[in-house]
């Protein structure tokens, strides 16, 4: 996998992480979140895992930046 492809995967993971956080924020603001929101969150989490596997398979596992 070349550098451009790795950058694309890393960017995709960042976008999915933002989506995950947005769904979690919306769910936190609702007393009884609909199951469909949990399903959406599950799909995003599975997508993040798939990108993480692709990065690991390419020898570039995702490492979160430390604060």
N, C-alpha and C positions, 0 to 999 in steps of 0.2 A: 504494500500500500504506500502510495507516495505522500509527500507532505501536504499537498492540496486536499487529498482525500481524508487524511487525518484531521486537518483543520475543519473540513466540512462535518465530520462526525462529532468533533468537539463542539462546534457551533450548534449542531442539531441537539446535542445533549443539553447545552445551555438553554436552548429554547424550550425543550421539554421540561427542564427543571423550573423555568419560569411559569410554565403552564401548571405544573404540579403545585407550585406555591400559590398561584391564583385560585385554583380550585379549593385548596385547603383553607385559604382566607375566606372564600365565599361560604364554605361549609361551616366554618367557625362562627360566622355571623348569623347562622340560622339555628333556631332552637331544635327543629326537627328537619334535618337535611334529607332531601329525597334520595332514594336508593340510586336513582340515575346519576346523581353527582358522585356517589361512591363508585359506581361502575366507570364513570369517566376517569376518576382518579386511578382506578385499577388499570385501565388501558394505558394511561400515561406512565404509570410505574413500570408496566411491562415493556413499554417502548424504551424507557430509560435503561432497563436491564439489557435489552437487545443491543442498544448502542454500546453499553459498557462491555458486553461480550465481544462485539466487533472490534472495539479498541484493544481489548485484551488479546484477541486472536492476532491482531496486527503487531503485538509486542509493545503496545503503548497504553497500558491500563490507565483508566481515569484516576487522577489523584486530585482530590479537592484541595483548593488553596486554603492554607491555614490563615486564620485572622490574626 
